[in-house]
Amino acid sequence: MGPTGKLTPDPAAKLGVFCTNAAVRSPLFNILSEAIGTAVLVLVAGAIYSRGVAKDGPANGMGQWLVASLVWGIGLSLGGTTGYAINPARDLGPRLVHWLLPIPGKGGSNWSYAPIPIVGDLAGAVLAGGVAAGIAHL
């Protein structure tokens, strides 16, 4: 219940609490946006925790702050198009919960969009793994 004692009437707003959705529905570009966001997350988070030049990684407590800032930056730069799941579990689990919960007036769970954060995020992770492997061979 909200501050006025009334339930949220908009089914899309209720779904938005649980999972992502495209601002502009273009499946190819939505998958590309998710793939780029996930690849950036994997590569940069891996670089933050690498033991390259520093030999010890980030100072205690700094790594988590840096990764949180990274996720925030990805959201600011790429989040407007798809809501940036950048992790398949971030979208699929909450979408399943939305589908299962008996929320009054919730509407559908938008299953037609559900494969996009999964396929895009997995493709981005594979891309990041390929780039990281390529860098490691240099």
ROTOR-316137 format. One record per residue: residue in one letter; x, y, z of N, C-alpha, C in turn. Coordinates in steps of 0.2 Angstrom, whole numbers, plus 5000, padded with zeros to 4 digits. Example, Ala and Ser with C-alpha at 12.3 -4.5 7.8 and 13.67 -1.06 7.14 Angstrom:
2
{type->A; n_east->5066; n_north->4972; n_up->5039; ca_east->5062; ca_north->4978; ca_up->5039; c_east->5066; c_north->4984; c_up->5039}
{type->S; n_east->5064; n_north->4989; n_up->5035; ca_east->5068; ca_north->4995; ca_up->5036; c_east->5064; c_north->5000; c_up->5039}
This chain:
138
{type->M; n_east->5004; n_north->4994; n_up->5000; ca_east->5000; ca_north->5000; ca_up->5000; c_east->5004; c_north->5006; c_up->5000}
{type->G; n_east->5003; n_north->5011; n_up->4996; ca_east->5006; ca_north->5017; ca_up->4995; c_east->5004; c_north->5022; c_up->5001}
{type->P; n_east->5007; n_north->5028; n_up->5001; ca_east->5006; ca_north->5033; ca_up->5006; c_east->4999; c_north->5035; c_up->5006}
{type->T; n_east->4995; n_north->5034; n_up->5001; ca_east->4988; ca_north->5037; ca_up->5001; c_east->4983; c_north->5031; c_up->5002}
{type->G; n_east->4986; n_north->5025; n_up->5003; ca_east->4982; ca_north->5019; ca_up->5005; c_east->4980; c_north->5015; c_up->4999}
{type->K; n_east->4982; n_north->5017; n_up->4993; ca_east->4979; ca_north->5014; ca_up->4987; c_east->4985; c_north->5010; c_up->4984}
{type->L; n_east->4983; n_north->5004; n_up->4980; ca_east->4988; ca_north->5000; ca_up->4977; c_east->4990; c_north->5004; c_up->4970}
{type->T; n_east->4996; n_north->5002; n_up->4968; ca_east->4998; ca_north->5005; ca_up->4962; c_east->4994; c_north->5002; c_up->4956}
{type->P; n_east->4990; n_north->5006; n_up->4952; ca_east->4986; ca_north->5004; ca_up->4947; c_east->4989; c_north->5001; c_up->4941}
{type->D; n_east->4995; n_north->5004; n_up->4939; ca_east->4998; ca_north->5002; ca_up->4933; c_east->5002; c_north->4995; c_up->4933}
{type->P; n_east->5000; n_north->4991; n_up->4929; ca_east->5003; ca_north->4984; ca_up->4929; c_east->5010; c_north->4984; c_up->4926}
{type->A; n_east->5012; n_north->4989; n_up->4922; ca_east->5019; ca_north->4989; ca_up->4919; c_east->5023; c_north->4992; c_up->4925}
{type->A; n_east->5021; n_north->4996; n_up->4929; ca_east->5025; ca_north->4999; ca_up->4935; c_east->5026; c_north->4993; c_up->4940}
{type->K; n_east->5021; n_north->4989; n_up->4941; ca_east->5022; ca_north->4983; ca_up->4945; c_east->5027; c_north->4978; c_up->4942}
{type->L; n_east->5027; n_north->4977; n_up->4936; ca_east->5032; ca_north->4972; ca_up->4933; c_east->5039; c_north->4975; c_up->4933}
{type->G; n_east->5039; n_north->4982; n_up->4932; ca_east->5046; ca_north->4985; ca_up->4933; c_east->5049; c_north->4985; c_up->4939}
{type->V; n_east->5045; n_north->4984; n_up->4945; ca_east->5049; ca_north->4982; ca_up->4951; c_east->5052; c_north->4976; c_up->4951}
{type->F; n_east->5050; n_north->4971; n_up->4947; ca_east->5053; ca_north->4964; ca_up->4947; c_east->5058; c_north->4963; c_up->4942}
{type->C; n_east->5057; n_north->4966; n_up->4936; ca_east->5062; ca_north->4964; ca_up->4930; c_east->5063; c_north->4969; c_up->4925}
{type->T; n_east->5067; n_north->4968; n_up->4921; ca_east->5069; ca_north->4973; ca_up->4916; c_east->5064; c_north->4973; c_up->4910}
{type->N; n_east->5064; n_north->4979; n_up->4906; ca_east->5060; ca_north->4979; ca_up->4900; c_east->5063; c_north->4984; c_up->4895}
{type->A; n_east->5062; n_north->4984; n_up->4889; ca_east->5065; ca_north->4988; ca_up->4884; c_east->5061; c_north->4995; c_up->4884}
{type->A; n_east->5065; n_north->5000; n_up->4884; ca_east->5061; ca_north->5007; ca_up->4883; c_east->5059; c_north->5007; c_up->4876}
{type->V; n_east->5063; n_north->5005; n_up->4871; ca_east->5062; ca_north->5004; ca_up->4864; c_east->5063; c_north->4997; c_up->4862}
{type->R; n_east->5057; n_north->4994; n_up->4860; ca_east->5058; ca_north->4987; ca_up->4858; c_east->5061; c_north->4986; c_up->4851}
{type->S; n_east->5067; n_north->4984; n_up->4851; ca_east->5071; ca_north->4982; ca_up->4845; c_east->5075; c_north->4976; c_up->4847}
{type->P; n_east->5073; n_north->4970; n_up->4847; ca_east->5077; ca_north->4964; ca_up->4850; c_east->5084; c_north->4964; c_up->4848}
{type->L; n_east->5086; n_north->4965; n_up->4842; ca_east->5093; ca_north->4964; ca_up->4840; c_east->5097; c_north->4969; c_up->4844}
{type->F; n_east->5095; n_north->4976; n_up->4844; ca_east->5099; ca_north->4981; ca_up->4848; c_east->5098; c_north->4980; c_up->4855}
{type->N; n_east->5092; n_north->4977; n_up->4858; ca_east->5092; ca_north->4976; ca_up->4865; c_east->5097; c_north->4970; c_up->4867}
{type->I; n_east->5097; n_north->4965; n_up->4863; ca_east->5102; ca_north->4960; ca_up->4865; c_east->5109; c_north->4963; c_up->4864}
{type->L; n_east->5111; n_north->4967; n_up->4859; ca_east->5117; ca_north->4970; ca_up->4859; c_east->5119; c_north->4975; c_up->4865}
{type->S; n_east->5114; n_north->4978; n_up->4867; ca_east->5115; ca_north->4983; ca_up->4873; c_east->5117; c_north->4978; c_up->4879}
{type->E; n_east->5113; n_north->4973; n_up->4880; ca_east->5114; ca_north->4969; ca_up->4886; c_east->5121; c_north->4965; c_up->4885}
{type->A; n_east->5123; n_north->4963; n_up->4879; ca_east->5129; ca_north->4960; ca_up->4878; c_east->5135; c_north->4965; c_up->4880}
{type->I; n_east->5134; n_north->4971; n_up->4877; ca_east->5140; ca_north->4976; ca_up->4879; c_east->5140; c_north->4977; c_up->4886}
{type->G; n_east->5135; n_north->4978; n_up->4889; ca_east->5135; ca_north->4980; ca_up->4897; c_east->5138; c_north->4974; c_up->4901}
{type->T; n_east->5136; n_north->4968; n_up->4899; ca_east->5139; ca_north->4962; ca_up->4903; c_east->5146; c_north->4961; c_up->4901}
{type->A; n_east->5148; n_north->4962; n_up->4895; ca_east->5155; ca_north->4962; ca_up->4893; c_east->5159; c_north->4967; c_up->4897}
{type->V; n_east->5157; n_north->4973; n_up->4897; ca_east->5161; ca_north->4978; ca_up->4901; c_east->5161; c_north->4976; c_up->4908}
{type->L; n_east->5155; n_north->4974; n_up->4911; ca_east->5155; ca_north->4972; ca_up->4918; c_east->5161; c_north->4966; c_up->4919}
{type->V; n_east->5161; n_north->4961; n_up->4915; ca_east->5165; ca_north->4956; ca_up->4917; c_east->5172; c_north->4958; c_up->4916}
{type->L; n_east->5174; n_north->4961; n_up->4910; ca_east->5181; ca_north->4963; ca_up->4909; c_east->5183; c_north->4968; c_up->4914}
{type->V; n_east->5180; n_north->4973; n_up->4916; ca_east->5182; ca_north->4978; ca_up->4921; c_east->5182; c_north->4976; c_up->4928}
{type->A; n_east->5177; n_north->4972; n_up->4930; ca_east->5177; ca_north->4969; ca_up->4936; c_east->5183; c_north->4964; c_up->4937}
{type->G; n_east->5185; n_north->4960; n_up->4932; ca_east->5191; ca_north->4956; ca_up->4931; c_east->5197; c_north->4960; c_up->4932}
{type->A; n_east->5197; n_north->4966; n_up->4929; ca_east->5203; ca_north->4970; ca_up->4929; c_east->5204; c_north->4973; c_up->4936}
{type->I; n_east->5199; n_north->4975; n_up->4939; ca_east->5199; ca_north->4977; ca_up->4946; c_east->5202; c_north->4972; c_up->4951}
{type->Y; n_east->5200; n_north->4966; n_up->4950; ca_east->5203; ca_north->4961; ca_up->4955; c_east->5209; c_north->4957; c_up->4952}
{type->S; n_east->5212; n_north->4959; n_up->4946; ca_east->5217; ca_north->4956; ca_up->4944; c_east->5223; c_north->4957; c_up->4948}
{type->R; n_east->5228; n_north->4953; n_up->4948; ca_east->5234; ca_north->4954; ca_up->4952; c_east->5240; c_north->4956; c_up->4948}
{type->G; n_east->5239; n_north->4960; n_up->4943; ca_east->5244; ca_north->4962; ca_up->4939; c_east->5249; c_north->4967; c_up->4941}
{type->V; n_east->5249; n_north->4973; n_up->4940; ca_east->5254; ca_north->4978; ca_up->4942; c_east->5254; c_north->4979; c_up->4950}
{type->A; n_east->5248; n_north->4979; n_up->4953; ca_east->5248; ca_north->4980; ca_up->4960; c_east->5250; c_north->4974; c_up->4964}
{type->K; n_east->5250; n_north->4968; n_up->4961; ca_east->5252; ca_north->4961; ca_up->4964; c_east->5248; c_north->4959; c_up->4970}
{type->D; n_east->5244; n_north->4963; n_up->4973; ca_east->5239; ca_north->4962; ca_up->4978; c_east->5232; c_north->4963; c_up->4977}
{type->G; n_east->5231; n_north->4966; n_up->4971; ca_east->5224; ca_north->4968; ca_up->4970; c_east->5222; c_north->4974; c_up->4973}
{type->P; n_east->5216; n_north->4976; n_up->4973; ca_east->5214; ca_north->4982; ca_up->4977; c_east->5214; c_north->4982; c_up->4984}
{type->A; n_east->5215; n_north->4988; n_up->4987; ca_east->5215; ca_north->4988; ca_up->4994; c_east->5209; c_north->4985; c_up->4997}
{type->N; n_east->5209; n_north->4983; n_up->5004; ca_east->5203; ca_north->4980; ca_up->5007; c_east->5197; c_north->4985; c_up->5007}
{type->G; n_east->5192; n_north->4983; n_up->5005; ca_east->5186; ca_north->4987; ca_up->5004; c_east->5185; c_north->4991; c_up->4998}
{type->M; n_east->5190; n_north->4992; n_up->4994; ca_east->5190; ca_north->4996; ca_up->4988; c_east->5187; c_north->4992; c_up->4982}
{type->G; n_east->5188; n_north->4986; n_up->4982; ca_east->5186; ca_north->4982; ca_up->4976; c_east->5178; c_north->4982; c_up->4975}
{type->Q; n_east->5175; n_north->4981; n_up->4981; ca_east->5168; ca_north->4981; ca_up->4981; c_east->5165; c_north->4988; c_up->4979}
{type->W; n_east->5168; n_north->4993; n_up->4981; ca_east->5166; ca_north->5000; ca_up->4980; c_east->5167; c_north->5001; c_up->4972}
{type->L; n_east->5173; n_north->4999; n_up->4970; ca_east->5174; ca_north->5000; ca_up->4963; c_east->5169; c_north->4996; c_up->4958}
{type->V; n_east->5168; n_north->4990; n_up->4960; ca_east->5163; ca_north->4986; ca_up->4956; c_east->5156; c_north->4989; c_up->4956}
{type->A; n_east->5154; n_north->4992; n_up->4962; ca_east->5147; ca_north->4995; ca_up->4963; c_east->5147; c_north->5001; c_up->4959}
{type->S; n_east->5153; n_north->5005; n_up->4959; ca_east->5153; ca_north->5011; ca_up->4954; c_east->5153; c_north->5009; c_up->4947}
{type->L; n_east->5156; n_north->5003; n_up->4945; ca_east->5156; ca_north->5001; ca_up->4938; c_east->5148; c_north->4999; c_up->4936}
{type->V; n_east->5145; n_north->4996; n_up->4941; ca_east->5138; ca_north->4994; ca_up->4939; c_east->5134; c_north->5000; c_up->4938}
{type->W; n_east->5135; n_north->5005; n_up->4943; ca_east->5131; ca_north->5012; ca_up->4942; c_east->5133; c_north->5015; c_up->4936}
{type->G; n_east->5139; n_north->5015; n_up->4934; ca_east->5141; ca_north->5018; ca_up->4927; c_east->5138; c_north->5015; c_up->4921}
{type->I; n_east->5138; n_north->5008; n_up->4922; ca_east->5135; ca_north->5004; ca_up->4916; c_east->5127; c_north->5006; c_up->4916}
{type->G; n_east->5124; n_north->5007; n_up->4922; ca_east->5117; ca_north->5009; ca_up->4922; c_east->5116; c_north->5016; c_up->4919}
{type->L; n_east->5120; n_north->5020; n_up->4921; ca_east->5119; ca_north->5027; ca_up->4918; c_east->5121; c_north->5028; c_up->4911}
{type->S; n_east->5125; n_north->5023; n_up->4908; ca_east->5127; ca_north->5024; ca_up->4901; c_east->5122; c_north->5019; c_up->4897}
{type->L; n_east->5121; n_north->5013; n_up->4899; ca_east->5117; ca_north->5009; ca_up->4895; c_east->5110; c_north->5007; c_up->4898}
{type->G; n_east->5109; n_north->5009; n_up->4903; ca_east->5103; ca_north->5007; ca_up->4907; c_east->5096; c_north->5009; c_up->4904}
{type->G; n_east->5096; n_north->5015; n_up->4900; ca_east->5090; ca_north->5018; ca_up->4898; c_east->5087; c_north->5013; c_up->4892}
{type->T; n_east->5091; n_north->5009; n_up->4889; ca_east->5088; ca_north->5006; ca_up->4883; c_east->5084; c_north->4999; c_up->4886}
{type->T; n_east->5087; n_north->4996; n_up->4890; ca_east->5085; ca_north->4989; ca_up->4892; c_east->5083; c_north->4988; c_up->4900}
{type->G; n_east->5086; n_north->4993; n_up->4904; ca_east->5085; ca_north->4992; ca_up->4911; c_east->5091; c_north->4988; c_up->4914}
{type->Y; n_east->5096; n_north->4987; n_up->4909; ca_east->5102; ca_north->4983; ca_up->4911; c_east->5102; c_north->4978; c_up->4916}
{type->A; n_east->5100; n_north->4972; n_up->4914; ca_east->5100; ca_north->4966; ca_up->4918; c_east->5107; c_north->4964; c_up->4920}
{type->I; n_east->5112; n_north->4964; n_up->4915; ca_east->5119; ca_north->4963; ca_up->4915; c_east->5120; c_north->4956; c_up->4919}
{type->N; n_east->5115; n_north->4952; n_up->4920; ca_east->5116; ca_north->4946; ca_up->4923; c_east->5109; c_north->4942; c_up->4922}
{type->P; n_east->5110; n_north->4936; n_up->4919; ca_east->5103; ca_north->4933; ca_up->4918; c_east->5099; c_north->4932; c_up->4924}
{type->A; n_east->5102; n_north->4931; n_up->4930; ca_east->5098; ca_north->4929; ca_up->4936; c_east->5095; c_north->4936; c_up->4938}
{type->R; n_east->5097; n_north->4942; n_up->4937; ca_east->5094; ca_north->4948; ca_up->4939; c_east->5087; c_north->4949; c_up->4936}
{type->D; n_east->5086; n_north->4946; n_up->4930; ca_east->5080; ca_north->4947; ca_up->4926; c_east->5075; c_north->4940; c_up->4927}
{type->L; n_east->5078; n_north->4934; n_up->4926; ca_east->5074; ca_north->4928; ca_up->4926; c_east->5071; c_north->4927; c_up->4932}
{type->G; n_east->5075; n_north->4927; n_up->4938; ca_east->5072; ca_north->4925; ca_up->4944; c_east->5066; c_north->4930; c_up->4947}
{type->P; n_east->5067; n_north->4936; n_up->4946; ca_east->5062; ca_north->4941; ca_up->4948; c_east->5056; c_north->4940; c_up->4944}
{type->R; n_east->5057; n_north->4939; n_up->4937; ca_east->5051; ca_north->4938; ca_up->4933; c_east->5047; c_north->4932; c_up->4935}
{type->L; n_east->5051; n_north->4926; n_up->4936; ca_east->5047; ca_north->4920; ca_up->4939; c_east->5043; c_north->4922; c_up->4945}
{type->V; n_east->5046; n_north->4926; n_up->4950; ca_east->5042; ca_north->4928; ca_up->4956; c_east->5036; c_north->4932; c_up->4954}
{type->H; n_east->5037; n_north->4937; n_up->4950; ca_east->5031; ca_north->4941; ca_up->4947; c_east->5026; c_north->4936; c_up->4945}
{type->W; n_east->5028; n_north->4931; n_up->4941; ca_east->5023; ca_north->4927; ca_up->4938; c_east->5019; c_north->4923; c_up->4943}
{type->L; n_east->5023; n_north->4921; n_up->4948; ca_east->5020; ca_north->4916; ca_up->4953; c_east->5016; c_north->4920; c_up->4959}
{type->L; n_east->5018; n_north->4926; n_up->4960; ca_east->5014; ca_north->4929; ca_up->4966; c_east->5007; c_north->4932; c_up->4964}
{type->P; n_east->5003; n_north->4931; n_up->4969; ca_east->4996; ca_north->4933; ca_up->4967; c_east->4995; c_north->4941; c_up->4968}
{type->I; n_east->4998; n_north->4945; n_up->4964; ca_east->4998; ca_north->4952; ca_up->4965; c_east->4992; c_north->4955; c_up->4962}
{type->P; n_east->4987; n_north->4958; n_up->4965; ca_east->4981; ca_north->4961; ca_up->4962; c_east->4983; c_north->4966; c_up->4956}
{type->G; n_east->4980; n_north->4964; n_up->4950; ca_east->4980; ca_north->4969; ca_up->4945; c_east->4987; c_north->4969; c_up->4942}
{type->K; n_east->4991; n_north->4964; n_up->4942; ca_east->4998; ca_north->4964; ca_up->4940; c_east->4999; c_north->4964; c_up->4933}
{type->G; n_east->4994; n_north->4961; n_up->4929; ca_east->4995; ca_north->4960; ca_up->4922; c_east->5000; c_north->4954; c_up->4920}
{type->G; n_east->5002; n_north->4954; n_up->4914; ca_east->5007; ca_north->4948; ca_up->4912; c_east->5014; c_north->4949; c_up->4914}
{type->S; n_east->5018; n_north->4944; n_up->4913; ca_east->5025; ca_north->4945; ca_up->4915; c_east->5030; c_north->4946; c_up->4910}
{type->N; n_east->5027; n_north->4948; n_up->4904; ca_east->5031; ca_north->4950; ca_up->4898; c_east->5036; c_north->4944; c_up->4896}
{type->W; n_east->5034; n_north->4938; n_up->4895; ca_east->5038; ca_north->4933; ca_up->4893; c_east->5041; c_north->4933; c_up->4886}
{type->S; n_east->5038; n_north->4937; n_up->4882; ca_east->5041; ca_north->4938; ca_up->4875; c_east->5047; c_north->4942; c_up->4876}
{type->Y; n_east->5049; n_north->4946; n_up->4881; ca_east->5055; ca_north->4949; ca_up->4882; c_east->5060; c_north->4946; c_up->4886}
{type->A; n_east->5058; n_north->4941; n_up->4890; ca_east->5062; ca_north->4937; ca_up->4894; c_east->5069; c_north->4934; c_up->4891}
{type->P; n_east->5069; n_north->4931; n_up->4885; ca_east->5075; ca_north->4929; ca_up->4882; c_east->5080; c_north->4934; c_up->4881}
{type->I; n_east->5078; n_north->4940; n_up->4880; ca_east->5083; ca_north->4945; ca_up->4878; c_east->5089; c_north->4946; c_up->4883}
{type->P; n_east->5087; n_north->4947; n_up->4890; ca_east->5092; ca_north->4948; ca_up->4895; c_east->5096; c_north->4941; c_up->4896}
{type->I; n_east->5093; n_north->4936; n_up->4894; ca_east->5097; ca_north->4930; ca_up->4895; c_east->5102; c_north->4929; c_up->4889}
{type->V; n_east->5100; n_north->4929; n_up->4883; ca_east->5104; ca_north->4928; ca_up->4877; c_east->5109; c_north->4934; c_up->4877}
{type->G; n_east->5107; n_north->4940; n_up->4878; ca_east->5112; ca_north->4945; ca_up->4878; c_east->5117; c_north->4945; c_up->4883}
{type->D; n_east->5115; n_north->4943; n_up->4889; ca_east->5120; ca_north->4943; ca_up->4895; c_east->5125; c_north->4937; c_up->4894}
{type->L; n_east->5122; n_north->4931; n_up->4891; ca_east->5127; ca_north->4926; ca_up->4890; c_east->5132; c_north->4927; c_up->4884}
{type->A; n_east->5129; n_north->4930; n_up->4879; ca_east->5133; ca_north->4932; ca_up->4874; c_east->5139; c_north->4937; c_up->4876}
{type->G; n_east->5137; n_north->4942; n_up->4880; ca_east->5142; ca_north->4947; ca_up->4883; c_east->5147; c_north->4943; c_up->4887}
{type->A; n_east->5145; n_north->4938; n_up->4891; ca_east->5150; ca_north->4935; ca_up->4895; c_east->5155; c_north->4931; c_up->4891}
{type->V; n_east->5152; n_north->4928; n_up->4885; ca_east->5157; ca_north->4924; ca_up->4881; c_east->5161; c_north->4929; c_up->4877}
{type->L; n_east->5159; n_north->4935; n_up->4875; ca_east->5163; ca_north->4940; ca_up->4872; c_east->5168; c_north->4942; c_up->4877}
{type->A; n_east->5167; n_north->4943; n_up->4883; ca_east->5172; ca_north->4945; ca_up->4888; c_east->5177; c_north->4940; c_up->4889}
{type->G; n_east->5175; n_north->4934; n_up->4889; ca_east->5179; ca_north->4928; ca_up->4890; c_east->5184; c_north->4928; c_up->4884}
{type->G; n_east->5182; n_north->4929; n_up->4878; ca_east->5186; ca_north->4929; ca_up->4872; c_east->5191; c_north->4934; c_up->4872}
{type->V; n_east->5189; n_north->4940; n_up->4874; ca_east->5193; ca_north->4946; ca_up->4874; c_east->5198; c_north->4945; c_up->4880}
{type->A; n_east->5196; n_north->4943; n_up->4886; ca_east->5201; ca_north->4941; ca_up->4891; c_east->5206; c_north->4936; c_up->4889}
{type->A; n_east->5204; n_north->4931; n_up->4886; ca_east->5209; ca_north->4925; ca_up->4884; c_east->5213; c_north->4928; c_up->4878}
{type->G; n_east->5211; n_north->4932; n_up->4874; ca_east->5215; ca_north->4935; ca_up->4869; c_east->5220; c_north->4940; c_up->4872}
{type->I; n_east->5218; n_north->4944; n_up->4877; ca_east->5223; ca_north->4948; ca_up->4880; c_east->5228; c_north->4944; c_up->4884}
{type->A; n_east->5226; n_north->4939; n_up->4887; ca_east->5231; ca_north->4934; ca_up->4891; c_east->5236; c_north->4931; c_up->4886}
{type->H; n_east->5235; n_north->4931; n_up->4880; ca_east->5240; ca_north->4928; ca_up->4876; c_east->5245; c_north->4933; c_up->4873}
{type->L; n_east->5244; n_north->4939; n_up->4874; ca_east->5248; ca_north->4944; ca_up->4872; c_east->5255; c_north->4944; c_up->4875}
